[in-house]
Amino acid sequence: MIQIQAALFWAYAIGATFALSAGRQLQVWERINAGEGPRTRSRAANPYLALTAFFAAVLMVPTGLFLLWQNPAWSTMHVADGHDGVWAGFVLFYAGGIPVAAIVGFLVAQGLVLVGAGYWAYLQCVGGYFLLFGTLIHGWDGTGYRRFLSPRAGDFADWPEDSVVNHLLDFLTSGTFLALLLFGAAVIGTMLATEIGWLMEGWSLPGADEDRKVPRLLAVAIAGAGVYGLPFAGALLADGLVRLVGGWLGLPLFAVVAGVTLLHGRSPVRWLYGLVGVPGRHWRAGIDDPGDQERGVRADRPV
């Protein structure tokens, strides 16, 4: 349901966020597959991966194709003026690329979660959403927000002749915005419900309360701010720096700020991440964890 240039970034970010939200359950699943005796569960039958692919194929792809058919100019960020400007193979690539990007994002984040690098899995979410917001705000030529707020090709062409407020009002009263509201309620609502539900499910497993340092409602708020708010703020900062000092200097400056904010061992982001309670240990750590016996959990069962 988002413009094509940003859709793959969004799909990757959603896949990574789904895997991070179900991190504790994915570790349980891996322990089940590593159990003694014949394996009865295929890794390809991972229910969380299957639901991620189902979400992308059933909600993201149809809504995106509907908007592409209804308004090809807006959906292509005004690269194409109408249906004749959209190559049929590009539509096929879009329809197949969304589920693939979501699956890739999920698998990358899952792999990091399983080896105890949950924070790096979180950075996959941040990176995906940063690219999404950066495309919508700045784009490839500094006109990203103009392209987003122009429901018709003529609106984008006439942008300098009218005020930003009038363009915003025109967008908010357009059929494209109405479609975004309807589809957003379904896609984003389902996305958030899934992520929160999987977080809650993980927190209900034995030992989860020891990792989560704040009440559940606050943990959800922190997770949302870290996954969505931080990348949006970063995209605004990057856009501002590029416009202020140019891309050759603005992007390196932003990279330094982002590196200090995200990668420093004592950064506030790392501290806040540690409050949420996403597992930070290798999936094998739970098998022989001495704490299992203290909690009354057998060492050969998932915890």
C-alpha positions, -999 to +999 in steps of 0.1 A: +000+000+000+030+022-001+048+037-031+068+012-050+102+027-044+098+022-007+078-010-006+107-035-005+123-016+024+090-017+043+086-054+036+122-062+048+116-041+080+083-058+087+099-093+083+128-083+107+104-068+132+082-099+132+112-121+139+124-098+166+090-098+182+089-136+182+125-139+192+119-160+224+095-183+205+120-188+177+146-199+202+121-224+216+115-236+181+152-241+175+155-261+207+127-283+196+144-290+163+177-297+182+160-323+205+169-359+207+153-385+184+140-381+149+131-346+138+093-343+133+092-306+126+108-290+095+125-256+099+105-246+068+073-252+088+082-225+113+048-210+120+061-175+126+079-175+092+048-188+075+026-162+090+051-135+080+050-147+044+012-149+046+009-114+058+031-100+030+013-120+003-023-115+014-022-079+028+008-060+014+008-072-022-029-068-030-032-034-014-001-022-033-013-036-066-047-019-061-031+015-056-008+009-085-038+002-107-059+030-092-032+057-093+000+046-111+015+081-110+014+083-072+023+046-067+055+051-088+063+084-071+054+101-104+080+083-124+051+070-146+022+092-156-003+064-162-007+027-169+012+029-202+043+040-183+044+010-160+062-020-174+043-053-169+074-070-156+079-044-130+044-052-116+055-089-115+087-080-097+067-059-072+042-087-065+069-113-060+095-090-043+073-080-014+070-115+001+106-123-007+118-092+010+097-099+041+110-135+043+146-123+039+142-097+066+127-124+089+154-149+082+182-124+088+168-112+121+159-147+132+195-158+126+208-130+147+183-136+175+192-173+176+229-166+181+222-141+208+227-110+187+192-097+193+204-060+192+217-065+157+184-080+147+168-048+160+192-028+138+178-046+108+144-032+117+159+003+122+177+001+089+147-010+070+124+016+084+151+043+080+153+035+043+115+035+041+111+069+057+141+083+039+126+074+006+093+090+014+108+121+030+139+128+008+137+104-021+165+102-046+164+139-056+152+157-025+115+157-036+103+126-017+077+143+004+065+163-026+059+131-046+042+115-016+018+145-011+009+148-047-019+124-055-020+134-092+008+139-117-002+175-123+000+182-086+037+172-085+045+192-116+027+223-102+042+220-068+063+252-069+033+272-079+012+265-048+018+264-010+027+233+010-005+237+030-027+236-001-009+206-014-013+189+020-050+197+021-054+185-015-038+152-006-059+147+026-091+151+006-080+128-023-092+093-031-056+081-027-055+092+009-089+076+016-075+043+002-044+047+023-066+051+054-087+020+046-058-002+037-037+012+066-063+002+091-060-034+078-023-036+070-008-015+098-035-026+123-027-063+117+010-056+117+009-040+151-015-065+166+009-093+154+040-077+168+025-069+201+008-103+203+041-121+197+059-099+222+032-107+248+034-144+240+072-144+244+069-126+277+046-153+290+073-180+286+093-190+317+122-167+325+110-138+303+101-116+332+137-117+343+148-101+310+120-075+308+129-047+332+097-026+328+059-032+328+045-047+296+027-015+285+058+006+289+079-021+271+055-020+242+058+018+240+096+016+242+097-010+214+074+011+192+095+042+197+127+023+189+114+005+158+093+033+143+101+066+160+139+064+159+142+056+122+117+084+114+137+109+134+168+097+117+153+101+083+143+137+092+178+144+105+195+129+074+172+149+051+179+181+070+217+176+069+217+169+032+197+200+025+218+221+048+253+211+039+249+189+008+250+151+004+288+147+003+291+162+038+256+156+052+255+119+048+289+113+065+279+135+094+247+116+097+266+083+096+288+095+125+257+105+146+239+072+138+270+052+147+274+069+181+237+067+188+233+030+178+266+013+181+282+028+212+282+003+241+266+028+265+242+045+241+207+053+254+193+031+225+211+000+238+199+007+273+163+011+263+165-020+241+177-039+272+145-030+291+122-046+266+132-082+274+141-096+239+164-126+245+201-117+244+215-152+247+223-180+222+194-204+217+215-232+232+220-213+264+186-223+276+192-260+273+219-263+299+211-232+318+215-239+356+187-214+362+163-238+346+165-262+376+159-233+400+128-224+381+116-260+381+121-264+343+137-295+329+170-288+311+160-309+281+128-290+275+123-255+259+121-226+283 
